[in-house]
Amino acid sequence: LVKRLEELKLPYEQWFLDEGVIDLSQEPPEGVFYSRMSASSHTRNHRFAPEMTEAVLAWLERHGRRVINGTRALRLEVSKVNQYMALNQSGIRTPKTIAAVGKEQIIEAARKLGAPSFITKHNRAGKGLGVQLFHTIDALQEYVYGPAFELPVDGITLIQEYIQSPDSSITRCEFVGGKFMYAVKVDTSEGFELCPADACQINDLFCPVGEQEEKPKFAIIEDFNEVFIKDYEQCLQENKIEVAGIEFIRDANGSVYTYDINTNTNYNSDAEAKAGKFGMLEVAKFLGEELRKLEEVKAVKSL
């Protein structure tokens, strides 16, 4: 993003909110403020960054600053429960999910779910953090009471029906300025940690037949035009989210289940270069346009 802002010769300043001070008696500076706080920040030793960010965003919003992905977006970023409720409010189907705190409650929730296969995941996660697949209650008990169990940072574990994709893929729809930009197909055959950013990739995938041609983990879909995109845009608008990635999975019957709103979205450079579409460039253009609008209003007020 910094590279694109510089490319467009846009002024910018970065605020790192893993620590800091806010004087609530002072007014914040003028400008356009864009939050890129991540739900998985605690995995990078930034445990209280989301809390500090929410304080800063509340301060900015109190003073009427132009904030992109403000406090409401942050609440969804750090809580899948909030995401699912927002999606359901917009008439969007999500997988059946039960939230639980406590090891015994996790086991009981899985029994209540009654799904033949199910996954656990953290309520505050990001990049597939804490996702585990189970086919039996016994296997879940072994995990929950074993040394490999991961306690979610907010204590809430989600137990969710497992939706199986015929081709082991999910689709991520990207939005900038609240409008659909493109959809990317993601190969999930090697696991659930699916951050598109280059730094999060582990290994390339290869086709098992033929000449071992490289099979990319991320590929932008040409001419993607699903009817539910309008529902996604409406959901984002209702929740004051302007830049986001929304993920869905399609089962063998063609039913679509939406399971993630990522308000700190990232883009894969290889997939974008191949398709000639560039997410961060569009984000930078959007920020530049918002700054231009702000400056126009300021100029009119000064007359």
ZITA-V909681 format. One record per helix or strand of 2 or more residues. SS is the DSSP state (hx for helix, st for strand). FROM is the first residue (numbers start at 1). LEN is the number of residues. If there is no record, write none. Layout:
ss & from & len
SS & FROM & LEN
SS & FROM & LEN
This chain:
ss & from & len
hx & 2 & 6
st & 32 & 3
hx & 41 & 4
hx & 49 & 14
st & 66 & 3
hx & 71 & 7
hx & 80 & 10
st & 97 & 4
hx & 103 & 11
st & 118 & 5
st & 132 & 3
hx & 137 & 8
st & 157 & 5
st & 169 & 8
st & 179 & 9
hx & 198 & 3
st & 205 & 2
st & 214 & 2
st & 218 & 4
hx & 229 & 10
st & 243 & 8
st & 256 & 7
hx & 269 & 7
hx & 279 & 23
